[in-house]
Amino acid sequence: RFAMRSKRRQGATVFSSGRVFNDWLTRTRADIALLTTDLETGPYPYAGIPWFSTAFGRDGVISALQMLWLNPDLA
């Protein structure tokens, strides 16, 4: 749990007056943290969970591009 919590704390801190947006962002960060695996080259978002759980290049690139504003370490 500690490792998951520390992963979620990485990156930018974003908070708005909209409860729905804040809830969505919290859930998104938790989902990305769950899908991200630490490799020798850095964090990488895996795809295909739960059946494959492997690195798909296209999916990793798309995830990294979409997360640039929130957590550039993933890119």
C-alpha distance (Angstrom), angle and dihedral (degrees) to the residues before:
residue distance angle dihedral
R1 . . .
F2 3.78 . .
A3 3.80 91.9 .
M4 3.81 91.4 49.9
R5 3.80 91.5 48.4
S6 3.79 92.7 49.9
K7 3.83 91.1 48.8
R8 3.79 90.3 53.3
R9 3.81 90.9 51.8
Q10 3.79 93.1 56.9
G11 3.76 118.8 99.4
A12 3.77 132.1 21.6
T13 3.77 123.7 -12.8
V14 3.78 110.7 -129.7
F15 3.79 125.2 -179.3
S16 3.78 129.4 165.2
S17 3.78 137.8 178.9
G18 3.80 89.3 -109.5
R19 3.80 112.4 94.6
V20 3.80 93.1 -163.2
F21 3.81 91.8 53.2
N22 3.81 91.8 47.7
D23 3.81 91.4 49.4
W24 3.81 91.0 48.0
L25 3.80 91.9 49.5
T26 3.81 92.8 47.9
R27 3.80 90.9 51.0
T28 3.80 91.9 46.1
R29 3.80 92.4 52.1
A30 3.80 90.5 48.9
D31 3.81 92.1 49.7
I32 3.81 93.3 48.8
A33 3.81 90.9 47.0
L34 3.80 89.2 53.0
L35 3.81 92.4 50.3
T36 3.81 95.6 44.5
T37 3.80 120.3 95.6
D38 3.79 125.3 -168.4
L39 3.79 110.8 -122.6
E40 3.81 130.9 176.4
T41 3.80 88.5 -96.5
G42 3.81 93.7 49.7
P43 3.80 136.8 -89.3
Y44 3.81 116.2 -19.7
P45 3.82 128.5 -174.7
Y46 3.78 109.8 -127.5
A47 3.79 122.1 -149.4
G48 3.77 136.0 -157.9
I49 3.79 95.5 51.8
P50 3.00 125.8 -165.0
W51 3.80 98.3 14.7
F52 3.80 104.6 38.2
S53 3.83 108.4 8.5
T54 3.76 95.2 -170.8
A55 3.77 140.7 125.8
F56 3.79 113.6 -83.2
G57 3.81 107.8 -173.8
R58 3.79 97.0 -148.1
D59 3.80 93.9 47.7
G60 3.80 92.0 47.5
V61 3.80 92.0 51.4
I62 3.81 92.7 48.3
S63 3.82 91.8 48.1
A64 3.80 92.0 47.7
L65 3.81 92.6 50.0
Q66 3.79 92.2 48.9
M67 3.81 92.0 48.2
L68 3.82 96.9 48.4
W69 3.80 93.1 100.6
L70 3.80 93.5 48.4
N71 3.80 106.3 32.4
P72 3.81 115.9 5.8
D73 3.83 91.1 179.7
L74 3.79 87.6 77.7
A75 3.79 90.5 61.6
